[in-house]
């Protein structure tokens, strides 16, 4: 026997599972009795088609359209202040200087070649041939 679960607040179908047998009631009544669950029913939901969901309302299943997710609110980008623009330019320069220094150190240690350095820094060497 299958139990069909639903969300207790919304009634939306959440899945199905085999219902456990109630040993005490089975023995008492002399026939197989399955355990009930407050957020489940033995009545199967209707076939769920694309764009729909099964919802338990009272003692009946209904099919409803799946609500569309609202688009997240996106705040428009604000214009940077002159101070923020200057700080961003400084940070960019710092990063570039540190990158160049790190590449130079790797060349000195022999972990990069001069050609590697030129390629990484976008240095174009003109052929004088």
MOPAC internal coordinates of N, CA, C and O (Angstrom, degrees):
PM7 1SCF
backbone

  N    0.0000 0     0.00 0     0.00 0    0    0    0
  C    1.4629 1     0.00 0     0.00 0    1    0    0
  C    1.5275 1   107.41 1     0.00 0    2    1    0
  O    1.2310 1   121.30 1   -47.46 1    3    2    1
  N    1.3149 1   115.11 1   132.54 1    3    2    1
  C    1.4631 1   120.71 1  -179.05 1    5    3    2
  C    1.5227 1   110.19 1   -99.58 1    6    5    3
  O    1.2310 1   121.56 1   -40.06 1    7    6    5
  N    1.3290 1   114.62 1   139.94 1    7    6    5
  C    1.4614 1   121.49 1   171.29 1    9    7    6
  C    1.5165 1   106.99 1  -105.16 1   10    9    7
  O    1.2310 1   120.70 1   -40.18 1   11   10    9
  N    1.3086 1   116.26 1   139.82 1   11   10    9
  C    1.4622 1   122.23 1  -178.27 1   13   11   10
  C    1.5271 1   107.53 1  -116.78 1   14   13   11
  O    1.2310 1   121.40 1   -64.01 1   15   14   13
  N    1.3287 1   114.94 1   115.99 1   15   14   13
  C    1.4589 1   121.56 1  -171.91 1   17   15   14
  C    1.5259 1   111.61 1   -91.48 1   18   17   15
  O    1.2310 1   121.92 1   -26.59 1   19   18   17
  N    1.3320 1   113.92 1   153.41 1   19   18   17
  C    1.4624 1   120.73 1   176.73 1   21   19   18
  C    1.5254 1   108.68 1  -143.87 1   22   21   19
  O    1.2310 1   121.39 1   -26.08 1   23   22   21
  N    1.3238 1   114.95 1   153.92 1   23   22   21
  C    1.4617 1   121.34 1   178.43 1   25   23   22
  C    1.5233 1   108.37 1   -66.72 1   26   25   23
  O    1.2310 1   119.67 1   -52.28 1   27   26   25
  N    1.3527 1   118.23 1   127.72 1   27   26   25
  C    1.4618 1   119.87 1  -176.15 1   29   27   26
  C    1.5305 1   113.80 1   -65.38 1   30   29   27
  O    1.2310 1   120.15 1   156.42 1   31   30   29
  N    1.3247 1   117.32 1   -23.58 1   31   30   29
  C    1.4705 1   119.42 1  -178.45 1   33   31   30
  C    1.5268 1   112.43 1   -90.66 1   34   33   31
  O    1.2310 1   120.59 1   140.83 1   35   34   33
  N    1.3352 1   116.49 1   -39.17 1   35   34   33
  C    1.4665 1   119.81 1  -174.85 1   37   35   34
  C    1.5229 1   113.33 1  -104.72 1   38   37   35
  O    1.2310 1   120.04 1   160.53 1   39   38   37
  N    1.3395 1   117.52 1   -19.47 1   39   38   37
  C    1.4561 1   121.35 1  -176.64 1   41   39   38
  C    1.5183 1   113.47 1    80.02 1   42   41   39
  O    1.2310 1   119.80 1  -179.82 1   43   42   41
  N    1.3362 1   117.98 1     0.18 1   43   42   41
  C    1.4600 1   121.54 1  -177.02 1   45   43   42
  C    1.5283 1   110.00 1   -69.64 1   46   45   43
  O    1.2310 1   121.25 1   -47.76 1   47   46   45
  N    1.3285 1   115.21 1   132.24 1   47   46   45
  C    1.4626 1   122.83 1   178.58 1   49   47   46
  C    1.5218 1   109.65 1   -59.29 1   50   49   47
  O    1.2310 1   120.36 1   -48.23 1   51   50   49
  N    1.3484 1   116.91 1   131.77 1   51   50   49
  C    1.4651 1   120.99 1  -177.82 1   53   51   50
  C    1.5217 1   113.26 1  -117.87 1   54   53   51
  O    1.2310 1   119.44 1   170.19 1   55   54   53
  N    1.3210 1   118.68 1    -9.81 1   55   54   53
  C    1.4601 1   119.85 1   178.13 1   57   55   54
  C    1.5148 1   112.00 1   146.07 1   58   57   55
  O    1.2310 1   121.61 1    -4.27 1   59   58   57
  N    1.3423 1   114.53 1   175.73 1   59   58   57
  C    1.4627 1   121.15 1  -178.29 1   61   59   58
  C    1.5170 1   110.13 1  -131.70 1   62   61   59
  O    1.2310 1   120.86 1   -24.95 1   63   62   61
  N    1.3167 1   115.96 1   155.05 1   63   62   61
  C    1.4691 1   121.89 1   177.86 1   65   63   62
  C    1.5213 1   108.19 1  -156.56 1   66   65   63
  O    1.2310 1   121.54 1   -18.93 1   67   66   65
  N    1.3332 1   114.65 1   161.07 1   67   66   65
  C    1.4572 1   119.20 1   175.63 1   69   67   66
  C    1.5222 1   109.08 1   -67.75 1   70   69   67
  O    1.2310 1   121.07 1   -45.38 1   71   70   69
  N    1.3163 1   115.56 1   134.62 1   71   70   69
  C    1.4655 1   120.68 1   179.23 1   73   71   70
  C    1.5287 1   109.25 1   -81.47 1   74   73   71
  O    1.2310 1   120.21 1   -42.95 1   75   74   73
  N    1.3301 1   117.20 1   137.05 1   75   74   73
  C    1.4683 1   118.80 1   176.57 1   77   75   74
  C    1.5348 1   110.17 1   -74.01 1   78   77   75
  O    1.2310 1   122.00 1   -28.33 1   79   78   77
  N    1.3171 1   113.78 1   151.67 1   79   78   77
  C    1.4757 1   119.95 1   177.87 1   81   79   78
  C    1.5220 1   108.60 1   -80.08 1   82   81   79
  O    1.2310 1   121.08 1   -41.29 1   83   82   81
  N    1.3199 1   115.53 1   138.71 1   83   82   81
  C    1.4644 1   121.44 1   175.82 1   85   83   82
  C    1.5294 1   107.34 1   -87.62 1   86   85   83
  O    1.2310 1   119.94 1   -77.21 1   87   86   85
  N    1.3512 1   117.71 1   102.79 1   87   86   85
  C    1.4670 1   119.39 1  -173.91 1   89   87   86
  C    1.5256 1   113.52 1   -63.35 1   90   89   87
  O    1.2310 1   120.40 1   141.54 1   91   90   89
  N    1.3155 1   116.84 1   -38.46 1   91   90   89
  C    1.4744 1   120.14 1  -177.89 1   93   91   90
  C    1.5235 1   110.82 1   -65.25 1   94   93   91
  O    1.2310 1   120.60 1   130.59 1   95   94   93
  N    1.3474 1   116.46 1   -49.41 1   95   94   93
  C    1.4721 1   120.33 1  -178.95 1   97   95   94
  C    1.5247 1   111.49 1   -69.66 1   98   97   95
  O    1.2310 1   120.31 1   145.15 1   99   98   97
  N    1.3278 1   117.02 1   -34.85 1   99   98   97
  C    1.4677 1   120.15 1   177.49 1  101   99   98
  C    1.5258 1   109.59 1   -60.98 1  102  101   99
  O    1.2310 1   120.41 1   134.56 1  103  102  101
  N    1.3222 1   116.82 1   -45.44 1  103  102  101
  C    1.4712 1   121.12 1   179.55 1  105  103  102
  C    1.5336 1   110.55 1   -65.92 1  106  105  103
  O    1.2310 1   120.84 1   135.05 1  107  106  105
  N    1.3217 1   116.00 1   -44.95 1  107  106  105
  C    1.4585 1   121.45 1  -177.21 1  109  107  106
  C    1.5267 1   111.64 1   -63.04 1  110  109  107
  O    1.2310 1   120.33 1   137.20 1  111  110  109
  N    1.3520 1   116.98 1   -42.80 1  111  110  109
  C    1.4603 1   120.52 1  -175.41 1  113  111  110
  C    1.5308 1   113.07 1   -91.36 1  114  113  111
  O    1.2310 1   120.41 1   166.78 1  115  114  113
  N    1.3172 1   116.83 1   -13.22 1  115  114  113
  C    1.4629 1   119.31 1   178.71 1  117  115  114
  C    1.5168 1   113.69 1    74.50 1  118  117  115
  O    1.2310 1   120.27 1  -161.75 1  119  118  117
  N    1.3078 1   117.09 1    18.25 1  119  118  117
  C    1.4725 1   121.71 1   175.87 1  121  119  118
  C    1.5286 1   107.65 1  -148.96 1  122  121  119
  O    1.2310 1   120.28 1   -17.11 1  123  122  121
  N    1.3042 1   117.07 1   162.89 1  123  122  121
  C    1.4644 1   121.08 1  -177.28 1  125  123  122
  C    1.5249 1   110.31 1   -68.23 1  126  125  123
  O    1.2310 1   121.44 1   -57.11 1  127  126  125
  N    1.3172 1   114.84 1   122.89 1  127  126  125
  C    1.4695 1   121.51 1   177.37 1  129  127  126
  C    1.5385 1   106.59 1  -120.66 1  130  129  127
  O    1.2310 1   121.26 1   -50.51 1  131  130  129
  N    1.3105 1   115.19 1   129.49 1  131  130  129
  C    1.4644 1   120.46 1  -179.85 1  133  131  130
  C    1.5265 1   110.02 1   -96.49 1  134  133  131
  O    1.2310 1   121.41 1   -33.36 1  135  134  133
  N    1.3289 1   114.90 1   146.64 1  135  134  133
  C    1.4674 1   120.10 1   179.55 1  137  135  134
  C    1.5228 1   109.11 1   -70.71 1  138  137  135
  O    1.2310 1   121.68 1   -39.40 1  139  138  137
  N    1.3125 1   114.40 1   140.60 1  139  138  137
  C    1.4569 1   119.99 1   177.23 1  141  139  138
  C    1.5193 1   108.96 1   -96.08 1  142  141  139
  O    1.2310 1   121.06 1   -14.43 1  143  142  141
  N    1.3155 1   115.58 1   165.57 1  143  142  141
  C    1.4643 1   121.95 1  -179.85 1  145  143  142
  C    1.5215 1   106.51 1  -139.32 1  146  145  143
  O    1.2310 1   119.98 1   -40.32 1  147  146  145
  N    1.3374 1   117.64 1   139.68 1  147  146  145
  C    1.4723 1   118.57 1  -175.80 1  149  147  146
  C    1.5299 1   113.92 1   -64.02 1  150  149  147
  O    1.2310 1   119.89 1   155.30 1  151  150  149
  N    1.3318 1   117.82 1   -24.70 1  151  150  149
  C    1.4658 1   120.23 1  -178.51 1  153  151  150
  C    1.5243 1   111.01 1  -112.71 1  154  153  151
  O    1.2310 1   121.09 1  -143.10 1  155  154  153
  N    1.3272 1   115.52 1    36.90 1  155  154  153
  C    1.4595 1   120.16 1   179.56 1  157  155  154
  C    1.5165 1   109.60 1  -149.69 1  158  157  155
  O    1.2310 1   121.70 1   -19.13 1  159  158  157
  N    1.3230 1   114.34 1   160.87 1  159  158  157
  C    1.4519 1   121.22 1   177.71 1  161  159  158
  C    1.5229 1   107.98 1  -141.18 1  162  161  159
  O    1.2310 1   120.47 1   -24.23 1  163  162  161
  N    1.3243 1   116.71 1   155.77 1  163  162  161
  C    1.4622 1   120.47 1   176.25 1  165  163  162
  C    1.5315 1   110.59 1   -83.41 1  166  165  163
  O    1.2310 1   120.30 1   168.33 1  167  166  165
  N    1.3226 1   117.03 1   -11.67 1  167  166  165
  C    1.4622 1   121.49 1   178.55 1  169  167  166
  C    1.5282 1   109.15 1   -79.18 1  170  169  167
  O    1.2310 1   120.58 1   -58.39 1  171  170  169
  N    1.3168 1   116.50 1   121.61 1  171  170  169
  C    1.4670 1   121.06 1  -179.24 1  173  171  170
  C    1.5259 1   110.35 1   -68.56 1  174  173  171
  O    1.2310 1   120.47 1   -35.03 1  175  174  173
  N    1.3168 1   116.71 1   144.97 1  175  174  173
  C    1.4713 1   118.93 1   176.12 1  177  175  174
  C    1.5210 1   109.91 1   -71.97 1  178  177  175
  O    1.2310 1   120.28 1   -17.71 1  179  178  177
  N    1.3214 1   117.08 1   162.29 1  179  178  177
  C    1.4715 1   118.87 1   177.52 1  181  179  178
  C    1.5317 1   110.16 1   -67.06 1  182  181  179
  O    1.2310 1   120.85 1   -16.03 1  183  182  181
  N    1.3190 1   115.98 1   163.97 1  183  182  181
  C    1.4680 1   120.10 1   176.73 1  185  183  182
  C    1.5218 1   108.32 1   -60.63 1  186  185  183
  O    1.2310 1   121.55 1   -49.94 1  187  186  185
  N    1.3227 1   114.64 1   130.06 1  187  186  185
  C    1.4641 1   119.90 1  -176.04 1  189  187  186
  C    1.5249 1   108.59 1   -94.89 1  190  189  187
  O    1.2310 1   121.06 1   -59.10 1  191  190  189
  N    1.3197 1   115.57 1   120.90 1  191  190  189
  C    1.4583 1   121.04 1  -179.67 1  193  191  190
  C    1.5328 1   109.74 1   -98.17 1  194  193  191
  O    1.2310 1   121.27 1   -13.89 1  195  194  193
  N    1.3255 1   115.17 1   166.11 1  195  194  193
  C    1.4599 1   120.32 1  -176.77 1  197  195  194
  C    1.5337 1   111.39 1   -56.72 1  198  197  195
  O    1.2310 1   121.42 1   -46.28 1  199  198  197
  N    1.3271 1   114.88 1   133.72 1  199  198  197
  C    1.4600 1   120.62 1   178.56 1  201  199  198
  C    1.5191 1   113.88 1    83.37 1  202  201  199
  O    1.2310 1   120.42 1  -177.28 1  203  202  201
  N    1.3400 1   116.81 1     2.72 1  203  202  201
  C    1.4696 1   121.26 1  -178.75 1  205  203  202
  C    1.5205 1   110.15 1  -119.66 1  206  205  203
  O    1.2310 1   121.21 1   -14.43 1  207  206  205
  N    1.3193 1   115.28 1   165.57 1  207  206  205
  C    1.4625 1   122.07 1   173.35 1  209  207  206
  C    1.5220 1   107.95 1  -144.47 1  210  209  207
  O    1.2310 1   121.45 1   -29.96 1  211  210  209
  N    1.3389 1   114.84 1   150.04 1  211  210  209
  C    1.4620 1   120.04 1   177.91 1  213  211  210
  C    1.5187 1   108.42 1   -87.72 1  214  213  211
  O    1.2310 1   121.22 1   -42.90 1  215  214  213
  N    1.3314 1   115.26 1   137.10 1  215  214  213
  C    1.4607 1   121.50 1  -179.08 1  217  215  214
  C    1.5296 1   107.87 1  -133.07 1  218  217  215
  O    1.2310 1   121.56 1   -48.43 1  219  218  217
  N    1.3252 1   114.63 1   131.57 1  219  218  217
  C    1.4724 1   120.84 1   177.95 1  221  219  218
  C    1.5131 1   108.16 1   -87.07 1  222  221  219
  O    1.2310 1   120.86 1   -58.90 1  223  222  221
  N    1.3430 1   115.96 1   121.10 1  223  222  221
  C    1.4626 1   121.55 1   177.65 1  225  223  222
  C    1.5126 1   107.10 1  -125.38 1  226  225  223
  O    1.2310 1   121.46 1   -71.42 1  227  226  225
  N    1.3414 1   114.81 1   108.58 1  227  226  225
  C    1.4577 1   119.07 1  -175.77 1  229  227  226
  C    1.5137 1   109.33 1    66.72 1  230  229  227
  O    1.2310 1   120.19 1    61.35 1  231  230  229
  N    1.3167 1   117.24 1  -118.65 1  231  230  229
  C    1.4651 1   121.45 1  -179.53 1  233  231  230
  C    1.5191 1   112.10 1  -109.59 1  234  233  231
  O    1.2310 1   120.35 1  -160.82 1  235  234  233
  N    1.3485 1   116.94 1    19.18 1  235  234  233
  C    1.4655 1   120.52 1  -177.92 1  237  235  234
  C    1.5190 1   110.77 1  -132.01 1  238  237  235
  O    1.2310 1   121.72 1   -30.02 1  239  238  237
  N    1.3385 1   114.30 1   149.98 1  239  238  237
  C    1.4543 1   121.26 1   171.52 1  241  239  238
  C    1.5256 1   108.50 1   -90.91 1  242  241  239
  O    1.2310 1   120.46 1   -36.52 1  243  242  241
  N    1.3139 1   116.73 1   143.48 1  243  242  241
  C    1.4640 1   121.77 1   172.42 1  245  243  242
  C    1.5287 1   107.57 1  -131.00 1  246  245  243
  O    1.2310 1   120.85 1   -19.21 1  247  246  245
  N    1.3020 1   115.99 1   160.79 1  247  246  245
  C    1.4590 1   121.15 1   172.70 1  249  247  246
  C    1.5144 1   108.33 1  -106.07 1  250  249  247
  O    1.2310 1   121.08 1   -46.56 1  251  250  249
  N    1.3247 1   115.54 1   133.44 1  251  250  249
  C    1.4657 1   121.30 1   178.72 1  253  251  250
  C    1.5149 1   108.90 1  -128.64 1  254  253  251
  O    1.2310 1   121.11 1   -23.82 1  255  254  253
  N    1.3211 1   115.48 1   156.18 1  255  254  253
  C    1.4612 1   119.79 1   172.59 1  257  255  254
  C    1.5273 1   108.35 1   -67.13 1  258  257  255
  O    1.2310 1   120.83 1   -39.70 1  259  258  257
  N    1.3238 1   116.01 1   140.30 1  259  258  257
  C    1.4641 1   119.97 1   174.30 1  261  259  258
  C    1.5237 1   106.60 1   -72.13 1  262  261  259
  O    1.2310 1   120.22 1   -55.32 1  263  262  261
  N    1.3311 1   117.18 1   124.68 1  263  262  261
  C    1.4672 1   118.45 1  -178.53 1  265  263  262
  C    1.5275 1   111.11 1   -65.43 1  266  265  263
  O    1.2310 1   121.14 1   -37.25 1  267  266  265
  N    1.2988 1   115.42 1   142.75 1  267  266  265
  C    1.4578 1   120.35 1   177.27 1  269  267  266
  C    1.5215 1   109.12 1   -74.18 1  270  269  267
  O    1.2310 1   121.64 1   -38.51 1  271  270  269
  N    1.3319 1   114.47 1   141.49 1  271  270  269
  C    1.4632 1   119.83 1   177.43 1  273  271  270
  C    1.5250 1   107.84 1   -70.90 1  274  273  271
  O    1.2310 1   120.10 1   -46.02 1  275  274  273
  N    1.3184 1   117.42 1   133.98 1  275  274  273
  C    1.4711 1   118.03 1   177.36 1  277  275  274
  C    1.5294 1   110.08 1   -68.12 1  278  277  275
  O    1.2310 1   121.40 1   -35.77 1  279  278  277
  N    1.3077 1   114.92 1   144.23 1  279  278  277
  C    1.4645 1   119.85 1   177.64 1  281  279  278
  C    1.5284 1   108.44 1   -65.62 1  282  281  279
  O    1.2310 1   120.36 1   -44.18 1  283  282  281
  N    1.3409 1   116.92 1   135.82 1  283  282  281
  C    1.4648 1   118.16 1   178.90 1  285  283  282
  C    1.5237 1   110.13 1   -65.59 1  286  285  283
  O    1.2310 1   121.69 1   -39.78 1  287  286  285
  N    1.3016 1   114.37 1   140.22 1  287  286  285
  C    1.4606 1   119.60 1   179.10 1  289  287  286
  C    1.5228 1   108.66 1   -71.40 1  290  289  287
  O    1.2310 1   120.91 1   -53.26 1  291  290  289
  N    1.3092 1   115.86 1   126.74 1  291  290  289
  C    1.4555 1   120.90 1   178.70 1  293  291  290
  C    1.5170 1   107.79 1  -113.22 1  294  293  291
  O    1.2310 1   121.92 1   -59.19 1  295  294  293
  N    1.3095 1   113.93 1   120.81 1  295  294  293
  C    1.4614 1   117.71 1   178.69 1  297  295  294
  C    1.5140 1   108.94 1   -78.55 1  298  297  295
  O    1.2310 1   120.28 1   -41.30 1  299  298  297
  N    1.3153 1   117.07 1   138.70 1  299  298  297
  C    1.4643 1   118.56 1   178.02 1  301  299  298
  C    1.5295 1   109.94 1   -64.03 1  302  301  299
  O    1.2310 1   121.58 1   -35.69 1  303  302  301
  N    1.3341 1   114.59 1   144.31 1  303  302  301
  C    1.4643 1   119.17 1   179.47 1  305  303  302
  C    1.5286 1   108.72 1   -65.98 1  306  305  303
  O    1.2310 1   121.45 1   -42.53 1  307  306  305
  N    1.2992 1   114.83 1   137.47 1  307  306  305
  C    1.4585 1   117.87 1   178.17 1  309  307  306
  C    1.5095 1   109.08 1   -91.94 1  310  309  307
  O    1.2310 1   120.55 1   -23.82 1  311  310  309
  N    1.2827 1   116.56 1   156.18 1  311  310  309
  C    1.4623 1   122.80 1   177.95 1  313  311  310
  C    1.5272 1   109.31 1   -73.00 1  314  313  311
  O    1.2310 1   120.53 1   -45.38 1  315  314  313
  N    1.3369 1   116.59 1   134.62 1  315  314  313
  C    1.4656 1   120.17 1   178.09 1  317  315  314
  C    1.5215 1   109.81 1   -70.84 1  318  317  315
  O    1.2310 1   121.74 1   -33.72 1  319  318  317
  N    1.3196 1   114.27 1   146.28 1  319  318  317
  C    1.4699 1   119.01 1   174.36 1  321  319  318
  C    1.5236 1   108.20 1   -74.09 1  322  321  319
  O    1.2310 1   120.40 1   -15.48 1  323  322  321
  N    1.3142 1   116.84 1   164.52 1  323  322  321
  C    1.4661 1   120.51 1   177.77 1  325  323  322
  C    1.5220 1   110.55 1   -60.07 1  326  325  323
  O    1.2310 1   120.45 1   141.28 1  327  326  325
  N    1.3120 1   116.74 1   -38.72 1  327  326  325
  C    1.4627 1   120.95 1   178.78 1  329  327  326
  C    1.5309 1   110.75 1   -62.70 1  330  329  327
  O    1.2310 1   120.28 1   137.31 1  331  330  329
  N    1.3262 1   117.06 1   -42.69 1  331  330  329
  C    1.4715 1   121.15 1   178.67 1  333  331  330
  C    1.5272 1   111.29 1   -66.42 1  334  333  331
  O    1.2310 1   120.38 1   141.66 1  335  334  333
  N    1.3382 1   116.88 1   -38.34 1  335  334  333
  C    1.4607 1   120.67 1   177.63 1  337  335  334
  C    1.5293 1   110.44 1   -63.55 1  338  337  335
  O    1.2310 1   120.75 1   137.05 1  339  338  337
  N    1.3370 1   116.16 1   -42.95 1  339  338  337
  C    1.4650 1   120.83 1   178.94 1  341  339  338
  C    1.5188 1   110.24 1   -63.60 1  342  341  339
  O    1.2310 1   120.06 1   135.87 1  343  342  341
  N    1.3253 1   117.49 1   -44.13 1  343  342  341
  C    1.4706 1   121.63 1   179.38 1  345  343  342
  C    1.5212 1   110.84 1   -62.58 1  346  345  343
  O    1.2310 1   120.02 1   140.03 1  347  346  345
  N    1.3216 1   117.57 1   -39.97 1  347  346  345
  C    1.4630 1   120.95 1   178.13 1  349  347  346
  C    1.5299 1   110.47 1   -64.84 1  350  349  347
  O    1.2310 1   120.22 1   139.25 1  351  350  349
  N    1.3203 1   117.18 1   -40.75 1  351  350  349
  C    1.4672 1   121.01 1   178.52 1  353  351  350
  C    1.5242 1   110.37 1   -64.28 1  354  353  351
  O    1.2310 1   120.11 1   139.11 1  355  354  353
  N    1.3281 1   117.40 1   -40.89 1  355  354  353
  C    1.4692 1   121.59 1   178.11 1  357  355  354
  C    1.5264 1   109.91 1   -62.45 1  358  357  355
  O    1.2310 1   119.94 1   133.72 1  359  358  357
  N    1.3215 1   117.73 1   -46.28 1  359  358  357
  C    1.4558 1   121.44 1  -179.79 1  361  359  358
  C    1.5313 1   111.30 1   -61.83 1  362  361  359
  O    1.2310 1   120.56 1   141.45 1  363  362  361
  N    1.3214 1   116.53 1   -38.55 1  363  362  361
  C    1.4605 1   120.71 1   177.69 1  365  363  362
  C    1.5208 1   110.37 1   -63.66 1  366  365  363
  O    1.2310 1   120.40 1   135.75 1  367  366  365
  N    1.3330 1   116.84 1   -44.25 1  367  366  365
  C    1.4695 1   121.26 1   178.69 1  369  367  366
  C    1.5230 1   110.95 1   -62.74 1  370  369  367
  O    1.2310 1   120.47 1   136.70 1  371  370  369
  N    1.3226 1   116.72 1   -43.30 1  371  370  369
  C    1.4719 1   120.99 1   179.81 1  373  371  370
  C    1.5231 1   109.81 1   -60.27 1  374  373  371
  O    1.2310 1   120.42 1   134.12 1  375  374  373
  N    1.3234 1   116.81 1   -45.88 1  375  374  373
  C    1.4584 1   120.62 1  -179.74 1  377  375  374
  C    1.5285 1   111.19 1   -61.88 1  378  377  375
  O    1.2310 1   120.33 1   138.65 1  379  378  377
  N    1.3335 1   116.98 1   -41.35 1  379  378  377
  C    1.4618 1   120.72 1   179.90 1  381  379  378
  C    1.5263 1   111.03 1   -65.34 1  382  381  379
  O    1.2310 1   120.26 1   136.39 1  383  382  381
  N    1.3333 1   117.10 1   -43.61 1  383  382  381
  C    1.4707 1   121.43 1   179.41 1  385  383  382
  C    1.5291 1   109.84 1   -62.78 1  386  385  383
  O    1.2310 1   120.23 1   133.39 1  387  386  385
  N    1.3321 1   117.16 1   -46.61 1  387  386  385
  C    1.4662 1   120.62 1   179.55 1  389  387  386
  C    1.5251 1   111.40 1   -62.30 1  390  389  387
  O    1.2310 1   120.23 1   141.39 1  391  390  389
  N    1.3203 1   117.17 1   -38.61 1  391  390  389
  C    1.4667 1   120.74 1   179.09 1  393  391  390
  C    1.5216 1   110.34 1   -63.93 1  394  393  391
  O    1.2310 1   120.91 1   133.79 1  395  394  393
  N    1.3458 1   115.87 1   -46.21 1  395  394  393
  C    1.4687 1   119.69 1   179.56 1  397  395  394
  C    1.5279 1   110.91 1   -62.85 1  398  397  395
  O    1.2310 1   120.06 1   138.55 1  399  398  397
  N    1.3295 1   117.49 1   -41.45 1  399  398  397
  C    1.4678 1   120.67 1   178.98 1  401  399  398
  C    1.5300 1   110.93 1   -63.88 1  402  401  399
  O    1.2310 1   120.33 1   139.81 1  403  402  401
  N    1.3095 1   116.98 1   -40.19 1  403  402  401
  C    1.4599 1   120.66 1  -179.89 1  405  403  402
  C    1.5263 1   110.28 1   -65.93 1  406  405  403
  O    1.2310 1   120.22 1   138.97 1  407  406  405
  N    1.3133 1   117.18 1   -41.03 1  407  406  405
  C    1.4720 1   120.51 1   178.18 1  409  407  406
  C    1.5205 1   109.86 1   -63.94 1  410  409  407
  O    1.2310 1   119.97 1   135.48 1  411  410  409
  N    1.3514 1   117.66 1   -44.52 1  411  410  409
  C    1.4665 1   121.22 1   177.59 1  413  411  410
  C    1.5279 1   111.16 1   -57.53 1  414  413  411
  O    1.2310 1   120.04 1   136.16 1  415  414  413
  N    1.3141 1   117.53 1   -43.84 1  415  414  413
  C    1.4665 1   120.98 1   179.72 1  417  415  414
  C    1.5222 1   111.22 1   -62.65 1  418  417  415
  O    1.2310 1   120.09 1   139.63 1  419  418  417
  N    1.3295 1   117.42 1   -40.37 1  419  418  417
  C    1.4556 1   120.90 1   179.46 1  421  419  418
  C    1.5343 1   111.21 1   -67.34 1  422  421  419
  O    1.2310 1   120.22 1   146.02 1  423  422  421
  N    1.3320 1   117.19 1   -33.98 1  423  422  421
  C    1.4618 1   120.30 1   176.27 1  425  423  422
  C    1.5240 1   109.10 1   -66.80 1  426  425  423
  O    1.2310 1   120.33 1   134.77 1  427  426  425
  N    1.3524 1   116.98 1   -45.23 1  427  426  425
  C    1.4725 1   121.01 1   179.33 1  429  427  426
  C    1.5239 1   111.68 1   -61.69 1  430  429  427
  O    1.2310 1   119.95 1   145.25 1  431  430  429
  N    1.3334 1   117.70 1   -34.75 1  431  430  429
  C    1.4690 1   121.41 1   179.39 1  433  431  430
  C    1.5293 1   111.78 1   -79.80 1  434  433  431
  O    1.2310 1   120.48 1   172.30 1  435  434  433
  N    1.3294 1   116.69 1    -7.70 1  435  434  433
  C    1.4549 1   120.26 1   179.76 1  437  435  434
  C    1.5170 1   113.52 1    83.67 1  438  437  435
  O    1.2310 1   119.87 1  -169.77 1  439  438  437
  N    1.3224 1   117.85 1    10.23 1  439  438  437
  C    1.4616 1   120.60 1  -179.80 1  441  439  438
  C    1.5255 1   112.41 1   -85.72 1  442  441  439
  O    1.2310 1   120.64 1   163.95 1  443  442  441
  N    1.3321 1   116.38 1   -16.05 1  443  442  441
  C    1.4633 1   122.49 1   173.90 1  445  443  442
  C    1.5214 1   107.52 1  -133.29 1  446  445  443
  O    1.2310 1   121.03 1   -26.90 1  447  446  445
  N    1.3263 1   115.64 1   153.10 1  447  446  445
  C    1.4623 1   119.86 1   175.00 1  449  447  446
  C    1.5196 1   108.71 1   -94.08 1  450  449  447
  O    1.2310 1   121.19 1   -12.02 1  451  450  449
  N    1.3338 1   115.33 1   167.98 1  451  450  449
  C    1.4629 1   120.00 1   176.38 1  453  451  450
  C    1.5251 1   109.86 1   -62.01 1  454  453  451
  O    1.2310 1   120.88 1   143.65 1  455  454  453
  N    1.3354 1   115.92 1   -36.35 1  455  454  453
  C    1.4752 1   120.03 1   177.96 1  457  455  454
  C    1.5237 1   110.66 1   -64.08 1  458  457  455
  O    1.2310 1   120.86 1   140.38 1  459  458  457
  N    1.3529 1   115.96 1   -39.62 1  459  458  457
  C    1.4743 1   119.76 1   176.60 1  461  459  458
  C    1.5265 1   109.84 1   -59.76 1  462  461  459
  O    1.2310 1   121.31 1   134.89 1  463  462  461
  N    1.3455 1   115.10 1   -45.11 1  463  462  461
  C    1.4733 1   120.53 1  -178.89 1  465  463  462
  C    1.5211 1   110.25 1   -59.73 1  466  465  463
  O    1.2310 1   120.65 1   132.58 1  467  466  465
  N    1.3006 1   116.37 1   -47.42 1  467  466  465
  C    1.4648 1   120.43 1  -177.77 1  469  467  466
  C    1.5268 1   110.75 1   -62.57 1  470  469  467
  O    1.2310 1   121.26 1   139.52 1  471  470  469
  N    1.3142 1   115.20 1   -40.48 1  471  470  469
  C    1.4720 1   119.27 1   178.98 1  473  471  470
  C    1.5235 1   110.74 1   -65.22 1  474  473  471
  O    1.2310 1   120.89 1   135.27 1  475  474  473
  N    1.3610 1   115.90 1   -44.73 1  475  474  473
  C    1.4693 1   119.65 1  -177.95 1  477  475  474
  C    1.5162 1   112.65 1   -67.33 1  478  477  475
  O    1.2310 1   120.15 1   148.07 1  479  478  477
  N    1.3153 1   117.33 1   -31.93 1  479  478  477
  C    1.4650 1   120.87 1  -179.06 1  481  479  478
  C    1.5124 1   112.78 1   -93.34 1  482  481  479
  O    1.2310 1   121.09 1   178.96 1  483  482  481
  N    1.3461 1   115.51 1    -1.04 1  483  482  481
  C    1.4688 1   118.99 1   178.41 1  485  483  482
  C    1.5122 1   113.04 1    70.89 1  486  485  483
  O    1.2310 1   120.52 1  -150.44 1  487  486  485
  N    1.3276 1   116.61 1    29.56 1  487  486  485
  C    1.4658 1   121.19 1   179.18 1  489  487  486
  C    1.5104 1   108.15 1   -83.48 1  490  489  487
  O    1.2310 1   121.23 1   -53.79 1  491  490  489
  N    1.3352 1   115.25 1   126.21 1  491  490  489
  C    1.4574 1   120.90 1   178.80 1  493  491  490
  C    1.5119 1   107.82 1  -100.17 1  494  493  491
  O    1.2310 1   120.23 1   -58.33 1  495  494  493
  N    1.3220 1   117.16 1   121.67 1  495  494  493
  C    1.4557 1   122.02 1   178.35 1  497  495  494
  C    1.5144 1   107.30 1  -100.91 1  498  497  495
  O    1.2310 1   121.28 1   -59.05 1  499  498  497
  N    1.3458 1   115.16 1   120.95 1  499  498  497
  C    1.4640 1   119.56 1  -178.71 1  501  499  498
  C    1.5122 1   109.92 1   -79.14 1  502  501  499
  O    1.2310 1   120.92 1   -41.40 1  503  502  501
  N    1.3076 1   115.86 1   138.60 1  503  502  501
  C    1.4438 1   122.44 1   177.86 1  505  503  502
  C    1.5138 1   108.26 1   -82.25 1  506  505  503
  O    1.2310 1   120.04 1   -59.28 1  507  506  505
  N    1.3598 1   117.54 1   120.72 1  507  506  505
  C    1.4574 1   121.16 1  -176.75 1  509  507  506
  C    1.5377 1   111.64 1   -93.94 1  510  509  507
  O    1.2310 1   120.61 1  -160.15 1  511  510  509
  N    1.3018 1   116.45 1    19.85 1  511  510  509
  C    1.4671 1   121.32 1  -175.89 1  513  511  510
  C    1.4399 1   111.82 1   -85.31 1  514  513  511
  O    1.2310 1   120.10 1   180.00 1  515  514  513

